[in-house]
């Protein structure tokens, strides 16, 4: 199975979920459905672009490579570790560790670059969820 086939399947699946968000948003009263309709529509358009991009003809040099199952498995284990550690240690301990592992070993970034991206992204997530949205995230060890 090639990466194009996987991308196409995932894009169709996510596009269907975005379309469901649009339908649900249209069924909401008043202004409550505006954000789901906008976000769902943008998601459907993005997924359609991905599907169309995977269908175009490629010259032999551009042929997609098969999926690297070992890297994919390591990334899935990193995601499971993120979810498990997020509950125990908290989001803002688990997220930088997940990003550091993913960027360093799967993205082959050097330690300084991986650390800078992990810290910056975690700070942005903290600012968005804590200050802008006022949404509580699992605090874990940081709660006490």
N, C-alpha and C positions, 0 to 999 in steps of 0.2 A: 504494500500500500504506500503510495507516494504522499508527500506532504501536501500536494495540491488536493488530493482526494480527501485527506483529513481536514484541511482548511475548508473545503467546500461543505463537508458534512457538518462541521461545527458551525459554520456561518448559517447554514439552513436552520439548524436547531436553535441558535441564538436569535436568528431573524424571526422564527415562529414565536419565541418568548417575547420579543419586542412587539410583535404584532398583537399578541395577547394583552400587553400593557397598554397599547393604543386603544383596543376595544374596551378594556376596563376603564381607562381614563375617559372615554366618550360616554360611559354610563354613569359617571359621577355627577353629582349636583354642583351647580355653580362653578366657581373657579377651581375647585379641588382637582379637576381632571386635567388642567392645563399642563402641568409639569409631566405627568405620565404620557400624555399625548405627544408632547414635544420630544421627550427623551426616547420614547418608543419609535417615533418616526425617524429620528436621527439614527437609531440603532438599526432599523429596517434598511435605511439607505446605505449605511456602512456595510451591512451584511450583503446587500445586493452587489455593492462594489467589489467585495471580496470574492463572491461567487463568480461574477463576470471576469475578474482578474485571473481566476484559476482556469477559466475556460478558453482563454486566448491561446493561439498557437505559439509555440516557442521554437527558437532555433536550437539545434542539438546542443550547443554550449550552455543553454539556459535550462536544460531539463532538470526538474527538481530531483533531489536525492531522496532515497528512501528514508523513512523515519529512523532516527538513531534511538533504538529502544532502550539502551542502557542509560543515555542521558535523560530520556523521558521518565524512566523509572526513578532515577535519582531526584529529578524535579518533583515527581509525585510524592516521594518520601519527604522531601523538604516541605511541601505543602502540608502533609499530615503532621509533621513536626511542628510547623507553625500553628496549626489549629490546636494541637495538644498543649503546646507550651503557652499559647495565648491564654488559656484558661488558668493554668497554674501560675505562670510568671507574670502575665499581663500583656496587653497589646504592645505597649511601648518598650518592652524588653524583647518579646518574641519577634516583632516586625523587623527591627534592625538586624537581628541574628539571621532571620530568614533571608533578608535581602543580601546580607554579607555572604552567606553560603551560596546563594544562587548566583550572585554577580561574580564571586571569586572563582568558584569551581565550575560552574556551567557557562558563565559568560567570559571566563578567562581574563578578567580584569585584574590589575595589580591591586595590592592591599590598600594603598592610599586612595585610589579612585573608587574602589568598592566601598570603603569606609565613608568617604565623603558623600557618595550617592545614597547610601543606606541612612546616614544621619540626616541628610537634607530631606529625603523623602519622608522619613519618619516625623520630622519636624513639621512638614507641610500637612501630613495626615493629622497630627496632633492639633495644629491650628484650625484646620477645617472642622474636625469633629468636636473638639472641646470648645472652641471659641465661636465659630460661625454657626454651627448646627446645634450646639449644646446637647450632643448625643453622648451618653455614657458608653464607654468601651470597657471590656474586661480589664480590671486593674491588677488582679493577681497579687503578687507580693507588694506592689506599690500601694495597695489599699490600706495597709496597716500602719 
